[in-house]
């Protein structure tokens, strides 16, 4: 299901604003699923990622890293200023404008808009989960955006997963199928040396079915698989969480 970059920027703006609304009174809140991180650490991380994104617009090579800030930093103020500046910049930047990225392909601003939208969306979920504000995992992300997020996960991060993948002595396969949008069906093949992903329908050792939102959150290890219908070897859902760490 194709999504326009203007829609991605709308989603980026929505989730960036949500973080700005929820973070101020919860800076010391622990994000248990992210190790030792607290909300303030997440804001610091996002500020760095978004600033790097701004610096990559118009570049065909990786920009040199800027100087790190010193002294006391107001992470909320830094995040708010950087996210607002990124959104304003992306709104006036053509999709074809060069923008370096680490994948080696799609070196344009369309790629950057997509990556930043999903980066901020997933991290908005981190805070919402810690605050117990997710009332329905099936509706946290809109279906079209979640479907694109699943495809982006495969397109962008499969290479990183393979770089760290230690292989499996017993290859296995996982099939995910969104039941509320079309063309959101993927097969992951965990082989002896590599992980492959294919967009197709195929019988696998484990199938997970549910909304695109629930599947998207599960792929990123944010939502539990209990929110999905599982068919086959349920233990492989736990294996996913063991292997997929980005």
KEZAKE-499631 format. One record per residue: x negated, z negated, y negated of N, C-alpha, C, O in turn; residue in one letter. Coordinates in steps of 0.05 Angstrom, whole numbers, padded with zeros to 5 digits, always signed. Atoms other than C-alpha are relative to their C-alpha. Layout:
% residues N
XZYXZYXZYXZYA/...
This chain:
% residues 246
-00017+00000+00024+00000+00000+00000-00018+00000-00025-00031-00020-00031X/+00017-00003+00023-00035+00025-00062+00009-00018-00023+00033-00022-00027X/-00006+00017+00023-00040-00020-00123-00016+00010-00023-00040+00017-00020X/+00013-00011+00023-00057+00002-00193-00019-00022-00012-00014-00046-00009X/+00018+00020+00012-00115-00031-00230+00013-00016-00022+00006-00039-00027X/-00015+00015+00020-00067-00050-00285+00015-00024+00012+00017-00045+00000X/-00014+00021-00014-00029-00091-00234-00020-00022+00008-00014-00045+00008X/+00021+00019-00007-00094-00123-00211-00008-00018-00024-00012-00042-00021X/+00007+00015+00024-00110-00144-00282+00023-00020-00006+00018-00042-00015X/-00022+00019+00004-00040-00174-00288-00002-00024+00018+00003-00047+00010X/+00003+00022-00020-00053-00215-00225-00024-00018-00009-00022-00042-00007X/+00023+00015+00010-00121-00235-00252+00007-00019-00023+00000-00042-00023X/-00008+00015+00024-00091-00258-00317+00019-00024+00008+00016-00046-00002X/-00018+00021-00009-00036-00297-00281-00014-00023+00014-00009-00047+00007X/+00014+00021-00015-00082-00335-00234-00021-00014-00017-00026-00038-00014X/+00019+00012+00018-00134-00347-00288+00014-00021-00018+00003-00042-00023X/-00015+00018+00017-00081-00379-00332+00009-00024+00017+00010-00047+00006X/-00008+00022-00017-00057-00421-00273-00022-00020+00003-00018-00045+00002X/+00023+00019-00002-00127-00450-00265-00003-00015-00026-00008-00040-00025X/+00003+00013+00026-00130-00465-00339+00021-00022-00004+00016-00042-00018X/-00021+00019+00002-00064-00502-00334-00004-00024+00018+00002-00047+00011X/+00002+00021-00020-00080-00543-00272-00026-00015+00000-00027-00038+00009X/+00026+00013-00002-00153-00559-00281-00005-00023-00020-00018-00043-00012X/+00008+00020+00019-00156-00602-00345+00002-00029+00008-00016-00044+00003X/-00003+00028-00008-00129-00666-00316-00009-00006+00028-00004-00027+00039X/+00009+00003-00028-00161-00656-00248-00029+00008+00005-00036+00017+00027X/+00027-00009-00002-00234-00641-00261-00016-00014+00022-00034-00002+00034X/+00015+00014-00021-00258-00694-00212+00014+00001+00027+00005-00012+00046X/-00015-00002-00026-00208-00675-00158-00018+00013+00021-00029+00035+00016X/+00016-00011-00022-00243-00663-00092+00014+00024+00013+00038+00023+00017X/-00010-00023-00014-00234-00595-00059-00012-00002+00029-00032+00011+00035X/+00011+00007-00026-00244-00620+00012-00007+00024+00017-00027+00023+00032X/+00006-00024-00017-00241-00551+00044-00023+00016-00010-00032+00036+00003X/+00023-00014+00011-00299-00529+00000-00025-00019+00000-00042-00018-00018X/+00022+00019-00003-00347-00584+00023+00000-00021-00021+00020-00036-00024X/+00002+00021+00019-00370-00629-00033+00009+00008-00028+00008-00008-00047X/-00009-00010+00026-00341-00587-00090+00023-00016-00011+00041-00025+00004X/-00023+00010+00015-00295-00615-00142+00009+00022-00019-00004+00043-00020X/-00011-00021+00018-00253-00576-00192-00021+00008-00020-00023+00032-00027X/+00021-00007+00021-00309-00580-00244-00021+00019+00012-00031+00036-00002X/+00020-00018-00013-00357-00547-00194+00012+00028+00003-00003+00048+00000X/-00013-00026-00003-00307-00492-00181+00001+00015-00027-00004+00039-00028X/+00000-00012+00027-00300-00479-00256-00028+00010-00007-00030+00032-00019X/+00027-00009+00006-00375-00475-00262-00007+00025+00016-00019+00044+00005X/+00004-00023-00017-00378-00426-00204+00014+00025-00012+00002+00046-00014X/-00016-00023+00011-00323-00382-00234-00012+00010-00026-00013+00034-00030X/+00012-00008+00025-00355-00382-00302-00024+00018+00004-00028+00038-00010X/+00024-00016-00006-00420-00356-00272+00008+00027+00011-00003+00048+00003X/-00008-00025-00012-00385-00303-00230+00013+00019-00021+00007+00043-00021X/-00013-00017+00019-00342-00278-00287-00019+00010-00022-00016+00032-00032X/+00020-00009+00020-00400-00276-00336-00017+00022+00012-00024+00042-00002X/+00016-00021-00013-00440-00235-00286+00016+00026+00000+00005+00048-00004X/-00017-00024-00001-00381-00187-00280+00000+00014-00027-00002+00038-00029X/+00000-00012+00027-00379-00177-00356-00026+00015-00004-00027+00037-00015X/+00027-00012+00004-00454-00163-00356-00005+00025+00016-00022+00041+00009X/+00004-00024-00017-00447-00110-00302+00015+00024-00009+00010+00047+00000X/-00015-00022+00011-00398-00067-00340-00018+00018-00016-00033+00009-00034X/+00017-00020+00013-00433-00003-00363-00028+00002+00011-00044+00017+00001X/+00027+00000-00013-00493-00016-00318+00000+00015+00026+00019+00013+00041X/+00003-00014-00025-00517+00028-00262-00021-00014+00018-00024-00006+00042X/+00019+00016-00015-00570-00022-00239+00007-00030-00005+00020-00037-00024X/-00006+00029+00003-00567-00097-00228-00012-00011-00026-00036-00009-00030X/+00010+00012+00025-00573-00132-00296-00018-00024+00007-00014-00038+00027X/+00017+00023-00003-00627-00184-00304+00017-00025-00006+00035-00025-00023X/-00015+00025+00004-00600-00255-00299-00006-00012-00027-00029-00012-00036X/+00004+00013+00026-00589-00289-00365-00011-00028+00003-00013-00038+00025X/+00010+00028+00000-00616-00357-00384+00022-00019+00007+00045-00016-00002X/-00020+00020-00007-00580-00416-00354+00004-00019-00023-00014-00026-00038X/-00006+00019+00021-00545-00462-00401-00013-00027+00006-00015-00035+00029X/+00011+00026-00004-00577-00530-00412+00016-00021-00015+00033-00014-00032X/-00015+00021+00014-00551-00597-00434+00028-00004+00013+00034+00007+00034X/-00027+00006-00010-00480-00623-00425+00018+00025-00004+00019+00036-00026X/-00017-00023+00001-00431-00567-00409+00029-00008+00005+00034-00022+00024X/-00029+00004-00004-00356-00569-00417+00009+00023+00018+00014+00045+00009X/-00006-00021-00019-00339-00530-00354+00027+00012-00004+00031+00036+00001X/-00026-00010+00005-00266-00523-00372-00001+00019-00023+00011+00041-00022X/+00002-00017+00024-00281-00495-00441-00016+00026+00007-00008+00047-00002X/+00017-00023-00008-00335-00449-00411+00017+00019+00017+00016+00044+00012X/-00017-00017-00017-00287-00423-00358+00021+00014-00016+00025+00039-00013X/-00022-00011+00015-00230-00412-00406-00010+00023-00018+00002+00044-00020X/+00012-00020+00018-00274-00374-00456-00009+00025+00016-00004+00047+00008X/+00011-00023-00016-00307-00331-00402+00022+00016+00013+00021+00041+00013X/-00022-00014-00013-00243-00314-00365+00016+00016-00021+00024+00039-00015X/-00015-00014+00021-00207-00295-00430-00016+00025-00009-00005+00046-00014X/+00017-00022+00009-00266-00251-00450-00002+00022+00021-00001+00046+00015X/+00000-00020-00022-00269-00217-00382+00026+00016+00000+00025+00040+00002X/-00026-00013-00001-00195-00202-00382+00003+00020-00023+00012+00042-00019X/-00002-00017+00023-00197-00174-00452-00018+00025+00003-00011+00047-00005X/+00018-00022-00004-00257-00131-00434+00010+00020+00021+00009+00044+00017X/-00010-00017-00021-00227-00104-00370+00024+00016-00008+00028+00039+00001X/-00024-00014+00009-00162-00085-00405-00007+00025-00016+00008+00044-00017X/+00008-00023+00017-00201-00037-00450-00022+00017+00013-00033+00034+00000X/+00021-00015-00014-00249-00011-00397+00012+00020+00019+00029+00012+00036X/-00010-00021-00019-00236+00054-00360-00009-00007+00028-00030-00018+00033X/+00007+00004-00028-00235+00051-00284-00026+00014+00007-00040+00005+00025X/+00023-00016-00007-00290+00103-00283-00026-00010-00014-00048+00000-00008X/+00024+00011+00013-00338+00063-00328-00019-00011+00021-00010-00027+00038X/+00019+00011-00020-00401+00048-00288+00000-00031-00001+00003-00043-00022X/+00003+00030-00002-00407-00024-00264-00014-00005+00027-00003+00000+00048X/+00016+00005-00024-00461-00044-00216+00013-00022+00018+00024-00041+00008X/-00008+00021-00019-00442-00083-00153-00019+00000+00024-00033+00019+00028X/+00019+00004-00021-00480-00109-00093+00006+00014+00026-00010+00012+00045X/-00006-00014-00025-00446-00066-00040-00014+00026+00003-00017+00036+00026X/+00014-00026-00001-00483-00002-00058+00019+00024-00001+00011+00047-00001X/-00019-00021+00002-00418+00038-00064+00021-00008-00021+00023-00031-00029X/-00021+00005+00020-00360+00046-00113-00010-00015-00024+00000-00036-00032X/+00013+00014+00023-00404+00028-00172+00015+00006-00026+00005+00020-00044X/-00017-00006+00024-00348+00030-00223+00017-00025-00006+00019-00044+00009X/-00015+00023+00010-00303-00016-00262+00026-00005+00016+00037-00027+00016X/-00024+00004-00017-00243-00004-00216-00006-00020+00022+00010-00037+00028X/+00009+00019-00021-00282-00040-00161-00002-00028-00011+00007-00047+00001X/+00004+00026+00013-00299-00096-00209+00027-00014-00006+00030-00038-00002X/-00027+00011+00006-00226-00105-00231+00013-00012+00025+00024-00033+00025X/-00012+00009-00025-00204-00111-00159-00014-00025+00010-00001-00044+00018X/+00015+00024-00011-00260-00160-00139+00006-00025-00017+00010-00046-00006X/-00005+00023+00017-00248-00205-00199+00028-00011+00003+00033-00035+00002X/-00027+00009-00004-00173-00207-00188+00002-00017+00025+00015-00038+00025X/-00002+00015-00025-00181-00230-00117-00018-00025+00000-00011-00045+00012X/+00018+00024+00002-00239-00278-00133+00016-00022-00014+00016-00045-00004X/-00014+00021+00015-00197-00315-00184+00026-00009+00015+00032-00033+00014X/-00025+00007-00015-00133-00312-00142-00005-00020+00022+00009-00040+00025X/+00006+00018-00023-00165-00345-00081-00008-00027-00011-00001-00048+00001X/+00008+00026+00010-00197-00399-00124+00022-00014-00014+00022-00039-00016X/-00024+00014+00011-00131-00413-00159+00014-00014+00023+00025-00036+00019X/-00012+00012-00023-00105-00427-00090-00015-00026+00008-00002-00045+00017X/+00016+00024-00007-00162-00477-00078+00011-00024-00016+00014-00046-00004X/-00009+00022+00017-00137-00520-00136+00029-00007+00008+00036-00030+00010X/-00028+00005-00007-00063-00511-00118+00002-00015+00027+00019-00033+00030X/-00001+00014-00026-00077-00533-00046-00008-00030-00003+00004-00047+00008X/+00009+00027+00004-00115-00595-00069+00021-00017-00014+00022-00041-00010X/-00021+00014+00015-00056-00613-00114+00026+00000+00015+00046-00011+00005X/-00025-00002-00016-00005-00600-00059+00022+00015-00014+00045+00007-00013X/-00019-00015+00016+00029-00549-00103+00010+00026+00014+00026+00041+00003X/-00008-00024-00014+00036-00494-00051+00025-00006+00017+00023-00018+00038X/-00025+00006-00014+00109-00499-00031+00007+00019+00023+00020+00011+00042X/-00006-00020-00021+00113-00435+00010-00024+00019+00001-00028+00035-00017X/+00023-00018-00003+00051-00399+00036+00008+00029+00001-00009+00046-00004X/-00009-00028-00001+00093-00337+00045+00005+00012-00027+00009+00037-00030X/-00007-00010+00027+00105-00331-00030-00022-00006-00020-00019+00001-00044X/+00021+00007+00020+00040-00356-00062-00011+00026-00012-00013+00027-00037X/+00009-00026+00010+00014-00285-00068+00022+00020+00003+00037+00020+00023X/-00020-00021-00004+00060-00226-00080-00009+00019+00022-00033+00024+00024X/+00007-00016-00023+00062-00180-00019-00020+00023-00005-00038+00028+00010X/+00016-00023+00006+00031-00119-00052-00029-00009-00006-00048+00004+00003X/+00026+00010+00007-00027-00159-00081-00014-00011+00025-00038-00007+00029X/+00011+00011-00024-00038-00196-00015-00009+00022+00019-00031+00019+00031X/+00008-00023-00018-00039-00131+00024-00026+00012-00010-00043+00019+00006X/+00025-00011+00011-00092-00104-00023-00023-00020+00005-00046-00011+00010X/+00021+00019-00005-00131-00169-00015-00010+00000+00028-00034-00004+00032X/+00009-00002-00028-00133-00161+00060-00018+00024+00003-00039+00022+00016X/+00017-00024-00001-00160-00090+00052-00026-00005-00014-00047+00004-00005X/+00024+00005+00015-00210-00114+00000-00019-00018+00016-00043-00015+00015X/+00016+00018-00017-00233-00169+00047-00017+00017+00020-00041+00012+00024X/+00014-00017-00020-00250-00116+00099-00020+00018-00014-00044+00020-00006X/+00017-00019+00014-00279-00065+00050-00025-00012-00011-00047+00000-00011X/+00022+00012+00015-00323-00113+00013-00017-00019+00016-00042-00020+00013X/+00014+00022-00012-00342-00170+00059-00008+00004+00029-00022-00013+00041X/+00007-00004-00028-00348-00140+00129-00030+00002+00003-00042-00008+00023X/+00030-00003-00001-00421-00122+00114-00013-00027-00001-00033-00032+00014X/+00012+00027+00002-00436-00194+00094+00004-00016+00026-00014-00030+00034X/-00005+00014-00025-00403-00221+00156-00019+00010+00022-00030-00007+00037X/+00018-00010-00020-00444-00175+00200-00029-00009-00004-00044-00012+00015X/+00027+00009+00006-00508-00196+00165-00006-00028+00011-00028-00035+00018X/+00004+00028-00010-00496-00268+00189+00010-00003+00029+00006-00024+00041X/-00013+00002-00026-00460-00252+00254-00021-00003+00022-00039+00014+00024X/+00020+00005-00021-00498-00280+00314+00009+00013+00027-00004+00010+00047X/-00010-00014-00024-00456-00240+00364+00016-00019+00018+00016-00043+00014X/-00016+00015-00019-00411-00262+00420-00006+00009+00028-00006+00033+00034X/+00006-00008-00027-00429-00264+00493+00025+00010+00014+00023+00025+00034X/-00025-00010-00010-00356-00251+00507+00016+00013-00022+00030-00001-00037X/-00014-00014+00022-00329-00198+00459+00030-00006+00001+00042-00009+00022X/-00029+00005+00001-00258-00209+00435+00011+00015-00024-00004+00025-00041X/-00013-00016+00021-00208-00176+00389+00024-00016-00012+00038-00031+00002X/-00022+00013+00014-00158-00201+00337+00015+00021-00016+00003+00038-00030X/-00018-00019+00014-00099-00161+00309+00017-00016-00020+00030-00035-00013X/-00018+00012+00020-00064-00180+00244+00020+00021-00009+00013+00044-00012X/-00022-00018+00007+00002-00150+00223+00019-00013-00019+00032-00033-00013X/-00019+00010+00020+00040-00163+00159+00028+00011+00005+00031+00035+00009X/-00027-00009-00006+00115-00161+00169+00017+00005-00025+00041+00010-00022X/-00016-00004+00025+00136-00154+00096-00010+00023-00017+00001+00029-00038X/+00011-00024+00014+00094-00094+00073-00009+00021+00021-00015+00014+00043X/+00009-00021-00018+00075-00027+00104-00030+00003-00002-00043-00006-00021X/+00029-00007-00001+00005-00005+00123-00018-00024-00002-00041-00022-00012X/+00017+00024+00001-00021-00076+00129-00003-00010+00029+00009-00030+00037X/+00004+00006-00029-00044-00078+00201-00029+00006+00006-00039+00029+00003X/+00029-00003-00005-00117-00089+00221-00008-00011+00027+00005-00030+00037X/+00012+00010-00025-00157-00099+00284-00029-00007-00006-00044+00009-00017X/+00027+00009+00002-00221-00139+00284-00012-00002+00028-00001-00016+00045X/+00014+00000-00026-00269-00127+00342-00026-00015-00002-00044-00006-00015X/+00024+00017+00000-00320-00182+00353-00017+00007+00024-00011-00002+00046X/+00017-00009-00022-00374-00150+00395-00024-00017+00006-00027-00039-00006X/+00025+00016-00007-00440-00173+00424-00019-00001-00023-00035-00019-00024X/+00019+00000+00022-00477-00154+00361+00013+00005-00028+00001-00003-00048X/-00012-00007+00026-00428-00131+00307+00030-00006+00000+00042-00010+00021X/-00029+00003+00004-00358-00141+00279+00009+00027-00012-00002+00037-00031X/-00012-00024+00010-00316-00079+00269+00029-00006-00009+00042-00023+00001X/-00027+00002+00009-00251-00072+00231+00013+00027-00002+00000+00046-00013X/-00013-00026+00000-00201-00016+00239+00029-00004-00009+00042-00024-00001X/-00028+00002+00009-00134-00004+00205+00018+00016+00019+00022+00040+00016X/-00017-00013-00020-00089+00010+00264+00015-00021+00016+00011-00045+00013X/-00015+00017-00018-00041-00018+00315-00013+00001+00027-00017+00023+00038X/+00013+00000-00026-00074-00039+00380+00003-00028+00013+00002-00048-00001X/-00003+00025-00014-00063-00092+00432-00027-00014+00001-00047-00002+00008X/+00025+00015+00002-00115-00147+00424+00003-00027+00016+00024-00034+00026X/+00000+00026-00014-00134-00214+00455+00018-00020-00015+00029-00038-00003X/-00018+00017+00017-00097-00248+00397+00012+00017-00021-00001+00033-00034X/-00014-00013+00022-00045-00221+00350+00012-00022-00018+00023-00041-00009X/-00012+00018+00019-00024-00257+00286+00019+00016-00018+00011+00037-00029X/-00020-00014+00016+00040-00236+00250+00011-00019-00020+00016-00043-00015X/-00012+00016+00021+00069-00260+00186+00000+00015-00026-00005+00039-00027X/+00000-00013+00026+00075-00246+00112-00028+00007-00008-00048-00005+00001X/+00026-00008+00011+00018-00212+00075-00013-00024-00013-00037-00028-00011X/+00011+00023+00013+00010-00275+00034-00012-00020+00019-00034-00030+00015X/+00009+00020-00019+00003-00321+00094-00025+00011+00015-00044-00004+00020X/+00023-00012-00013-00046-00272+00128-00024+00000-00018-00047-00005-00010X/+00021-00001+00020-00087-00264+00065-00013-00027-00003-00038-00029-00002X/+00011+00027+00002-00095-00339+00058-00014-00008+00025-00034-00023+00024X/+00013+00008-00025-00112-00346+00131-00027+00014+00003-00046+00002+00012X/+00025-00014-00002-00166-00292+00128-00022-00015-00015-00045-00016-00007X/+00019+00014+00017-00199-00332+00073-00003-00030+00007-00014-00046-00007X/+00002+00028-00010-00193-00397+00113+00013-00020-00019+00004-00043-00021X/-00015+00018+00018-00144-00427+00063+00026-00009+00013+00033-00032+00010X/-00025+00007-00013-00079-00425+00102-00004-00004+00030-00020+00011+00042X/+00002+00005-00029-00071-00453+00173+00015+00022+00015+00034+00034+00005X/-00013-00020-00016-00052-00406+00229+00028-00009+00010+00043+00007+00020X/-00027+00010-00008+00009-00450+00243+00021+00014-00017+00045+00013-00010X/-00020-00014+00016+00042-00410+00187+00006+00028+00010+00022+00042-00001X/-00002-00027-00011+00037-00347+00230+00011-00001+00028+00010-00022+00042X/-00007-00003-00028+00065-00322+00295-00024+00009+00016-00036+00029+00009X/+00023-00007-00016+00010-00321+00347+00008+00009+00028+00025-00003+00041X/-00006-00011-00027+00012-00279+00410-00027+00005+00014-00044+00020+00004X/+00025-00003-00014-00045-00285+00460-00016-00026+00000-00004-00048+00001X/+00018+00023-00002-00105-00331+00462-00003-00014-00027-00017-00005-00045X/-00001+00014+00026-00093-00382+00406-00028-00011-00007-00033-00015-00031X/+00027+00011+00007-00165-00409+00411-00016+00019-00017-00035+00010-00030X/+00016-00020+00015-00190-00345+00380+00006-00003-00030-00011+00005-00047X/-00005+00006+00028-00157-00366+00314-00020-00020-00010-00028-00018-00033X/+00021+00020+00007-00205-00425+00313-00027+00014-00001-00044+00007-00018X/+00025-00014+00001-00262-00378+00329-00004+00015-00026-00026+00017-00036X/+00001-00014+00025-00245-00337+00268-00011-00019-00022-00029-00011-00037X/+00008+00019+00021-00254-00399+00224-00030-00008+00004-00044-00014-00015X/+00028+00007-00006-00321-00415+00259-00018+00022-00009-00040+00017-00019X/+00017-00023+00005-00348-00345+00248+00001+00010-00029-00019+00016-00041X/-00004-00012+00026-00318-00322+00182-00004-00021-00022+00014-00036-00029X/+00007+00018+00022-00354-00362+00128-00015+00016-00021-00036+00027-00016X/+00012-00017+00022-00368-00326+00062-00006-00018-00024-00015-00008-00044X/
